Every structure is written in structure tokens, then in C-alpha cells.
Amino acid sequence: GGGPFGGGGGGPFGGERSGPNLFGQKDPHIMELTKESWKSTIQEDTVRRNVLVVFYSPGCDECDELRDNFQEFAQKFASPGYIQAAALNCGKHGSICKKEDWHSPPGATYYGPGEVVMKHSGGLSYKTLSSWSQRVMADFCMGLSRVSQVQAWIAADDTVPHVIFFSDRKSTPPLLKTLSLEFKGRAALGIVLAGAEASLTERFEVKRRPALLHILDEETLRSVSFDKEFTKEALTRFISRAVGKHRSTAGATLRELTPARFNAGDCASSDGKFCLLLFSIPGKAGAESRDIFRGVAQQLGRDQQPIKVFFVQNAGFMRSFGSLQPGAVLLYRPKRGRFKLFDGDSSNIDAISAFVDSAVGGGAPLPEKLTSAPSWKDEL
């Protein structure tokens, strides 16, 4: 009689059929798993795990067709680096197959990051495997369709660069999903799919898709574009450079001090760094002063001053520092609750930078003392 693997005889759990591996050295993009590599690939390395495993019993009726289908899958998905393709011979490793709930192979399971394990219950044709794996692959891309969404996405995390992909598809391409997993915690990837608001494409001046941009400024959305062939290797280099650039210029950018950033610790009473603040009128009326302040941030970054540079568009926050007017500039040390107002030419980048150098390098406490903790009420 036939066991669960389609063969007779008595194996450890009812009819194992030992036999040669279905895939070998002629399949460089398919890993035939052993007990040791199962442990290292599937059980231990789970943080960025992204593996599709086919379970099979040697000599099965479907084996020839399965081999051809999975070879095609590996050529089109594993070879370009979208996903890792692996196979497990249940004749040799029946205990693992049983533990993974494959009592009657062949079958396939996707092992994603952390606890993500998805068992495939459908057919094993190339078309079925490819469409199913694309659907279940781990995806850490942020879907974006409006300019306001993009700006909120950037402001939500200052610790990483923000890279945005304009796709001509209606779903996230597997390559982007893979990159979002590989760069998780180091770079934020956003995706604009076909059908998003035209104003978003226009704002970034995207003329053709696909397009990839590293956003350098959250207010103006000034960006640098990827201009190479869309291969995983080239995209990885571009995003890696964005990571490096962000680390080296993190303090040299102008950002808006929002309640979310303040609540996360920026310029709050626990913040030990200096904050250089511009109280700016929102919109075009304050654009010129923000442009000047952007230059100040860049100059202070070049001078390697440990200063956070923000513009503030909240009247309640401004009132905490006394009777100031929009356009005022001051240096604030939150942990000490002290500040110093800049009384020079606020259109002169060198003058503002010299003011900061003098106040920070002088060693004396900042002269003014806050009378009450800053609060968030009313736009300027």
C-alpha cells in the first residue's frame, strides 16, 4: 500500500521513500537543504528571512514537472535576488517535513521575517508559485498617494533616509518588497503605484516610470534621482548611498518641529542638545526665511556643530519664549530651560552661524530662562 509520500514500505512516519535530491549543482539558484542548513537558513536567521521552500518526496509522480517549474521560478525570482529558493528532500528529512505539516508532499511554504510562515495549498505550476509568492512576500514599503502623506511619512522617522519608488504597476513589485526587508531599520521605502494622484508625480517632476528618488528635504521634497538600470545590485548601491548620506548629514537639514517630533524627544525638556529655532509663517509667506535657515543648517553641519535646526509654525510654542514676532530666531537648550534670542540680520547665514558658534562655544549659560514649558496651540 502507498504511504503518505506515495510509496510503500515503512519509514519513520508511514512510508518514507529515500532517494536522490531533485536539485543539484546544476541548479545554482536552488538550495537543497540539509539538517544543518535548515537550521541556519530557516530556524536561526529569521530577521531578514525571505525563503520559499519546496518539500518533495523522491520519485513522486509530479517530480519531473515540479523540477521544471521550480527551476523556472528560481531563474526568474531567486537569480535576480527577489527571494531565496530552497528545497527539502522528505525522503532524507522526514522528521522536518512532518514538523512543518507536510505529510503528503510535494508542497511549498514561504518563510518570511520573524514569525511569518505561509503554507501554500494550491498547485505547483510556475504561474501559481510565482503569483502566490509575490502575494505573500514580506513587504515593508509604505504606500503613498498624496503629497501630504509623503511629508507625514518623512516626518514620522528622522533616523533613516526616505526613498520613494514610482511604479507603473498596481501592486508592489517583488524587488521593492525584497529591498524593503533588506533595508528595514536602515532606510524607509515608499511606493507610489499606478493610479495615485497626478499632483504627487508632478511635485517630484517624475516624467516616466519606474523612477526612484532619495528625498533630501521634507518641506521642498528636493530629491536626487536614480539613473541606472533597475537591477537589484544597482538599486542596493543607490539606497546604501542614501543611508550613508543621511548619516553624514543628519544634523545638517532643516526640519519642522512638530508635536510628534517634540513628543518623541526633539527639543523637549529631556533633550540635552541645542536647538536653533526659526518661528516661521506657514506657506509661501515664510518660504524665504526657511530657505535661508536651510543654508544655516547646512553650514552648521559642515562645521560639525551638534545643533538641531528646526522651524516652528506654532504660536503657542512661540509664546513660551515671551513676546516674539514671526521670523524670530533663537538658540534653545531644552534640558536647562534656557535660550538666547538672535538680534542680528536674520537673512545673513554667516551672522546666524557666528551667533551659534559664540553661544555654544562660549561656555556661559544662555541668558534667558523659560517661564513655562512650551505648549502646542495655534498656528502662526
C-alpha positions in Angstrom: 0.0 0.0 0.0 1.0 3.6 -0.5 2.3 5.8 2.3 1.7 9.5 2.6 4.7 10.1 0.2 3.2 7.9 -2.5 5.5 4.9 -1.8 5.2 1.6 0.0 7.2 0.4 2.9 7.6 1.7 6.5 9.6 4.8 7.2 9.6 6.7 10.5 6.2 8.1 9.8 4.5 5.8 7.4 6.1 5.3 4.0 9.2 7.4 3.5 11.0 6.8 0.3 14.6 7.6 0.4 16.2 8.8 -2.9 18.5 11.3 -4.5 17.9 15.0 -4.3 15.7 16.5 -7.0 18.0 19.6 -7.4 21.8 19.6 -7.5 24.8 21.6 -8.6 23.2 22.2 -12.0 20.6 24.4 -10.1 22.8 27.1 -8.6 19.8 29.2 -7.5 18.1 26.4 -5.6 19.5 25.4 -2.2 19.0 21.7 -1.4 18.6 21.9 2.4 20.3 19.6 4.8 19.6 19.3 8.5 22.4 21.9 9.2 21.3 24.4 6.5 17.7 24.0 7.5 18.7 25.2 11.0 20.8 28.1 9.8 18.6 29.3 7.0 15.1 28.7 8.4 15.3 28.4 12.2 18.1 30.8 13.2 18.4 33.6 10.6 14.8 34.9 10.8 15.3 38.7 11.0 15.5 39.2 7.2 14.4 35.7 6.2 12.8 35.5 2.7 12.7 31.9 1.5 10.4 29.8 -0.5 10.9 26.1 0.3 9.5 23.3 -1.8 9.0 20.0 0.0 9.1 16.8 -2.1 9.4 13.0 -1.9 12.0 11.5 -4.3 10.4 9.6 -7.2 7.0 11.3 -6.8 4.7 11.3 -9.8 4.9 15.1 -10.0 8.6 15.4 -9.5 9.7 15.9 -13.1 7.1 18.7 -13.6 7.9 20.2 -10.2 11.6 20.3 -11.0 11.0 22.2 -14.3 8.6 24.6 -12.6 10.8 25.3 -9.7 13.9 25.7 -11.9 12.0 28.4 -13.9 10.8 30.0 -10.6 14.4 30.1 -9.3 15.7 31.5 -12.6 13.2 34.4 -12.6 12.9 35.1 -8.9 15.9 33.7 -7.0 18.5 34.6 -9.6 17.8 38.3 -9.6 17.7 38.3 -5.8 14.0 38.8 -5.1 13.7 35.7 -2.9 15.7 32.7 -1.8 14.6 29.3 -3.4 15.2 26.1 -1.4 14.1 22.5 -1.5 13.8 19.8 1.1 14.0 16.0 0.3 11.4 14.5 2.6 12.9 11.0 2.0 16.0 12.1 3.8 14.5 14.6 6.2 11.1 13.2 7.0 11.0 14.5 10.6 11.4 18.1 9.4 8.7 17.6 6.8 6.3 16.1 9.4 7.1 19.0 11.8 6.3 21.5 9.1 3.0 19.8 8.4 3.9 18.3 5.0 2.8 14.7 5.4 1.9 14.3 1.7 4.4 16.3 -0.4 5.0 17.9 -2.8 4.1 21.3 -1.4 5.6 24.8 -0.7 5.9 27.1 2.3 7.1 30.7 2.4 9.3 31.6 5.4 9.4 35.4 5.9 10.9 37.5 8.7 10.2 36.8 12.3 7.1 34.6 12.8 5.9 34.8 9.2 5.2 31.3 7.8 2.7 30.8 5.0 1.8 27.3 3.7 0.8 27.1 0.0 -2.2 24.8 -0.6 -2.6 25.3 -4.3 -0.8 23.8 -7.4 2.9 24.0 -8.1 3.0 25.3 -11.6 5.4 28.2 -12.3 2.5 30.6 -12.7 0.9 29.5 -9.4 4.1 29.6 -7.5 5.2 33.0 -8.8 1.8 34.7 -8.3 1.4 33.2 -4.8 4.9 34.1 -3.6 4.6 37.7 -4.8 1.3 38.0 -2.9 2.7 36.6 0.4 6.2 38.0 0.4 7.1 40.3 3.3 6.5 44.0 2.3 7.7 47.0 4.4 7.0 49.6 1.7 4.8 52.5 2.6 2.0 53.0 0.0 1.8 56.7 -0.8 -0.7 58.6 -3.0 -0.7 62.2 -1.8 1.9 64.9 -1.1 0.7 65.3 2.5 1.1 61.6 3.0 4.7 61.8 1.8 5.5 64.6 4.2 3.9 62.9 7.2 5.8 59.7 6.3 9.2 61.6 6.3 8.4 63.4 9.5 7.5 60.2 11.3 11.1 58.9 11.4 14.2 61.1 11.3 16.6 58.3 11.9 16.6 56.9 8.3 16.6 58.2 4.7 13.4 58.2 2.7 13.5 56.6 -0.7 10.4 56.7 -2.9 9.6 54.5 -5.9 7.2 55.5 -8.6 5.8 52.3 -10.2 3.8 51.7 -13.3 2.1 48.7 -11.6 -0.9 48.4 -9.4 0.9 46.3 -6.8 4.4 46.5 -5.2 7.0 44.7 -7.4 8.8 41.8 -5.7 12.1 43.6 -6.0 10.9 46.5 -3.9 9.4 44.2 -1.3 12.8 42.4 -1.0 14.7 45.7 -0.7 12.2 47.0 1.9 13.0 43.9 4.0 16.8 44.1 3.5 16.9 47.8 4.4 14.4 47.6 7.2 15.6 49.8 10.1 18.2 51.5 7.8 16.1 53.1 5.1 12.3 53.8 4.7 11.0 52.8 1.2 7.8 54.3 -0.1 5.9 53.3 -3.2 3.6 55.3 -5.5 1.5 52.9 -7.5 -0.3 53.5 -10.8 -3.5 55.4 -10.1 -2.0 57.8 -7.4 -2.8 61.5 -7.5 -1.2 63.2 -10.5 -0.1 66.1 -8.2 2.3 63.8 -6.5 4.0 62.8 -9.7 4.1 66.5 -10.8 5.5 67.6 -7.4 8.5 65.3 -7.8 8.8 66.1 -11.6 8.6 62.4 -12.5 8.4 62.2 -16.3 8.4 58.4 -16.7 8.0 55.3 -14.5 9.6 53.4 -13.0 11.5 56.1 -11.1 13.4 56.0 -7.8 14.3 59.1 -5.7 16.0 59.8 -2.4 14.2 62.7 -0.7 16.7 65.2 0.7 14.3 67.8 2.1 10.9 67.1 3.7 9.4 70.6 3.0 10.5 71.2 -0.6 10.8 67.5 -1.4 14.1 68.2 -3.2 15.4 64.8 -4.3 18.2 63.0 -6.1 17.1 60.5 -8.8 18.3 57.0 -9.6 19.5 57.0 -13.2 20.9 53.4 -13.7 19.3 50.2 -14.9 16.7 48.8 -12.4 18.7 45.8 -11.2 18.8 44.7 -7.5 22.6 45.4 -7.4 22.2 48.9 -8.7 19.2 49.8 -6.5 21.0 48.4 -3.5 24.0 50.7 -4.2 21.7 53.7 -4.5 19.9 53.0 -1.3 23.1 52.2 0.5 24.5 55.6 -0.6 21.3 57.2 0.7 21.9 55.6 4.1 25.5 56.9 4.2 24.5 60.4 3.1 21.7 60.5 5.7 24.1 59.5 8.5 26.6 62.1 7.5 24.2 65.0 7.1 21.5 64.1 9.7 22.3 67.3 11.6 22.6 69.5 8.5 19.0 69.5 7.5 16.1 71.9 8.3 13.0 70.2 9.6 9.7 71.3 11.1 9.4 70.9 14.8 6.0 69.3 15.1 4.1 68.0 18.2 5.1 64.4 17.1 8.8 65.2 17.0 8.6 67.2 20.3 6.8 64.2 22.0 9.5 61.9 20.6 12.1 64.0 22.4 13.3 66.7 19.9 13.7 70.0 21.8 11.7 68.5 24.8 12.9 69.1 28.4 14.9 65.8 28.3 16.9 66.8 25.1 20.5 67.7 26.0 21.3 69.1 22.6 21.0 72.7 21.5 18.0 73.6 19.2 18.2 76.5 16.8 14.7 77.6 16.1 13.1 79.8 13.4 9.5 80.9 14.1 8.2 80.8 10.6 4.9 81.9 9.0 3.4 78.9 7.2 3.2 78.7 3.4 4.8 81.0 0.8 4.9 84.0 3.2 7.6 82.3 5.3 9.4 80.4 2.4 12.2 82.8 2.0 13.2 82.8 5.7 13.0 78.9 5.7 15.3 78.8 2.6 17.9 81.0 4.5 17.6 78.7 7.5 18.2 75.7 5.3 21.5 77.2 4.4 22.3 77.8 8.1 21.6 74.1 8.8 24.0 73.1 6.0 26.7 75.4 7.2 26.4 74.2 10.8 26.5 70.6 9.5 29.8 71.4 7.7 31.2 72.9 10.9 30.1 69.7 12.7 28.2 71.7 15.3 25.9 69.3 17.4 22.9 71.5 16.8 19.3 70.6 15.8 17.8 73.1 13.3 14.0 73.4 13.2 11.4 75.9 12.0 8.3 76.2 14.2 4.9 77.2 12.9 3.0 77.2 16.2 2.1 80.4 18.1 1.6 78.6 21.4 5.1 77.3 21.3 6.5 80.7 20.4 4.6 82.4 23.3 6.6 80.2 25.7 9.6 82.3 24.9 7.9 85.7 25.5 6.6 88.3 23.1 8.3 87.3 19.9 7.4 88.0 16.4 7.2 85.6 13.4 10.7 85.5 11.9 12.4 85.4 15.2 15.5 83.2 15.6 16.7 81.8 18.9 19.1 79.2 20.3 17.4 77.0 22.9 18.9 74.5 25.3 15.8 72.4 26.4 17.4 70.5 29.3 18.4 73.7 31.0 15.3 75.6 30.0 17.4 78.5 28.8 17.6 80.3 25.4 19.2 83.3 23.6 17.5 85.4 21.1 19.3 86.3 17.9 19.2 90.1 17.3 21.2 90.4 14.1 20.3 90.2 10.4 18.2 87.1 10.0 18.8 87.0 6.3 22.6 86.6 6.9 23.6 82.9 7.1 27.1 83.7 8.3 25.8 86.0 11.0 23.4 83.3 12.4 26.2 80.7 12.2 28.6 83.0 14.1 25.9 83.6 16.7 25.5 79.9 17.3 29.3 79.4 17.4 29.7 82.1 20.0 26.8 80.9 22.2 27.7 77.2 22.1 31.5 77.7 22.3 31.5 80.4 24.9 30.7 78.1 27.8 28.4 80.6 29.6 24.8 79.6 30.2 22.2 81.0 27.7 20.9 84.3 29.2 17.1 83.9 29.2 15.1 81.4 31.2 11.8 79.8 30.1 8.9 80.8 32.4 6.7 77.9 31.3 7.1 74.6 29.4 6.3 75.0 25.6 2.8 74.1 24.6 1.3 73.4 21.2 -1.6 75.8 20.4 -2.5 77.8 17.3 -0.7 78.1 14.1 1.4 81.2 13.4 
